[in-house]
Amino acid sequence: MTDTRAPGHAASGAMPATTAPPAQLSSRHFLGIEGLNPLEINGLLDRGNVFADIIQNNGLFEPPLSDMLRGLTVLNLFFENSTRTRVSFELAAKNLGASVLNINVAGSSVKKGETLLDTATTLNAMHPHILVVRHNCSGAVQLLSQHVDAAVINGGDGRHEHPTQALLDALTIKRRVGRIEGLKIAICGDIANSRVARSNIHLLSTLGAEIRLVCPATLLPVAVDSMGVEIFTDLEEGIEGVDIVMMLRLQTERMEGTETPSQREYFNLFGLDRNKLMRAAPQALIMHPGPMNRGVEIDSATADDVEKSLIRTQVEIGVAARMACLEALAGGGGAP
């Protein structure tokens, strides 16, 4: 596996290799970033950094790298499609020695009218140890966690949160820049419909970053004034002098069709290209949780810039960050 730090930047501010112990969480579930304290977040990041170094040295596809989850079963229950997140969790669990089952919801009883609580009863009968759940409704993962015996990880629920994405984003930044505190980070695009944006706002703000939201007024979330962020409705003004530009895709599946103009006009106003990126700090880096709509929120030349883009690195770091989460639940009493 290639080094996750781009050429020319490997030694500058990167996190050093550590022997950090497994992270400790106060809850038996991992449902969101909101409510976590800096100690818990940093514990997950430090442990994720250890796993990232191990993966780089040993290769991603040679599990297990640890036996922490040996004898445990991790069940991926995805009510929404997401190859990237599901495969990442599967690799993370196998790297830790767990057995992994993926439930195809499209062909399951859930699609035949079974309620979420009926599903919980069924899952309890299977006796999994850890459930990774992705659902299109905000709050559904929390509801399920209240009715299952297993520890539950939120793999993304509606517009609410996607906590492991925020963790991998933060770990990617720390491994490249060396810190989060004091950074100026612009989160740009479809904020209203983005669970990634919400989790990142909670995490990055908790660790001392200055957060800006940049999007059309129609894509601002409800109660944005209480989030403690700066708001911009002009992309070039919003990314002026920032250290990190985090782009988000337009989630048209959650829209009513009137929030944005045409995709071409959206790109002209809010899409990132090299000319607009010049308004950011000289060493600014680009991120995107994926999947990307090239030519809508970002152009290919910018997305594929090996010096500035961390997009590929985010995918690579995802396995390490999720290993840290799985291990924390297995070792902290979350998994029965």
NUKOL-847750 format. One record per residue (C-alpha): residue in one letter; x, y, z. Coordinates in steps of 0.02 Angstrom, whole numbers, plus 50000, padded with zeros to 5 digits. Each point is the difference from the previous one (the first is absolute). Layout:
BEGIN
AXYZ...
REM end
This chain:
BEGIN
M500005000050000T500645017349959D500465013150129T498465010050048R501005016150003A500195008549832P501755001849922G501025013750078H498985000650160A500424983850088A501035007350141S499335017750023G498644999350132A499444982149994M499454990750157P501414989350066A499804981450018T499364996050175T499614985450112A498355007550058P498904987950099P498244995349941A498795014550012Q498765000950143L498205005449973S498745004150134S498574992249902R499754982049945H499465006549829F500805012149877L498535009749930G500725017349967I501375012650031E498875012150092G500234997050184L501754992549989N501335009150098P501735004649932L500814985650097E498884987149916I500245007649827N501885001350018G500074982250066L499154993749842L501125010849889D501604994350086R499514981849988G499465002449819N501725007349965V500824984350068F498934989149888A500355011249849D501874997450026I499774981250019I498964999049841Q501305009849902N501354988050057N499024983949981G498795003049858L498125002250006F499484982849941E500964988850119P498844998050150P500014997550142L501205013250062S499364997650178D498974987150094M499055012950105L498334994749923R500384981549981G498464990050043L498835014949973T498755002449859V499785016849915L498415001949900N499855013549867L498175005049982F499865013249863F498275006549958E500865012249880N501294995249871S501795005050033T501354988949930R501405011050069T499405000050181R499434981950004V501614993049926S501035011250114F499124993150154E500164982249935L501885001949976A500175008550169A499104985950089K500984986449910N501635009050038L499544998050183G499594981649984A498095001050003S498774990049899V498985011449886L498254998149930N499235011949874I498105000449994N499255004149830V498545010750056A499305001049823G499624981450010S499614998850185S498394999950100V500265018550033K499525003649820K498484989050020G499245010850134E500914994750158T500125014350124L501635006150074L499544992850169D499574983349920T501735000649923A500745003150172T499144984450066T500674989849854L501765006750024N499994995950185A499604982049956M501584999749891H501105005950146P501185011649905H501255009550106I500135016249902L498765007449876V500515012949871V498385008249943R499685012249858H498245006749979N499135013449897C499015006750149S500785011250132G499904991950171A499674982449936V501704993650056Q499745006850175L498284991950008L500724983349946S501395001450130Q498695000950138H499274983149952V501514989149959D501254991350112A501475003849886A501075015650001V499485011549857I501045011149886N499135013449897G500534997949819G498975015449952D498195004150039G498985011649891R500545018150018H500574997350179E501794993650018H501374989549920P501234999250144T501314988349927Q500145010949845A500405014950110L501304989750093L500874994649841D499955017949935A500815006450160L501304986149998T500415004049820I500285018350045K501064996050153R501124987949906R500315012949865V500025016550095G500414994050176R498595009050090I498205005649992E499995013750131G500115017149920L499674994249822K498745009349892I498884987249916A498655003949872I498624987149976C499215003849833G498464994149907D498404991350053I500105003350187A498134998050032N499954981849947S501734994750058R500244988950152V501875001049961A499955018950024R499134998550168S501224987250068N501485010049939I499335016150076H499864991550169L501704991449992L501075013649923S499255013650109T500284989550156L501834998449954G500225018749974A499815002949813E499155015449928I498554993949893R499205009049854L498464993949907V499925005049817C498434996649899P498475007749918A498775007250127T498784986349947L501214986650060L500315006850174P499404988450140V498665004350124A500665008250160V501675003749917D500205015350112S500244988550150M501434990249923G501375012550041V500615001549821E500245013949873I498815000049853F500405005149822T498924999349845D501435004149881L501294986349971E501515010949964E499655011050150G499684984950110I501644991049961E501065015850012G501574995250098V499384983150062D501154985150031I498774986349951V498625000549868M498784985850029M498784997849856L498334990850013R498954992449863L498265005949958Q498854987050079T498615001549873E499154984550072R499605010350156M499475015749907E498335006349939G500735006649837T499935018650035E501555002450108T501275002949861P500075006149819S500654988749862Q501554989650035R500995010749879E499505016050088Y500344992150169F501764995749945N500295017749939L499485007050168F500494986750127G501074987249909L501854999550044D501325002149868R501815005850001N499575018249972K498825000750147L501194989950109M501285014049981R498975009950126A500414987350136A501654999550095P501524995749891Q500184982750078A498124996650008L499454981949983I498424992949920M498854986850071H498404991349947P499094985550088G499454992649834P499244995049889M500485015149895N498945008249866R501415005749888G499565016049910V498645004150128E500855003550167I501804997649944D500934998349837S501124985249961A501635009849991T499735006250178A499374983650070D501494990449928D501365012650048V501264988850089E500765014550096K498395007450069S498654986749995L499764988550150I498494991349924R500874983449964T500835000750171Q498315001650084V499474983449926E501614991550056I499915007150176G498194994650020V500474982050043A501195005550139A498745012150076R498654986650001M501184987450076A500235012150145C498115001250023L499704981349993E501424996650122A499365013350121L498284991750009A500724982550013G501225004850137G498925012250094G498594988550048G498895005149855A500044983149915P499204986350105
REM end
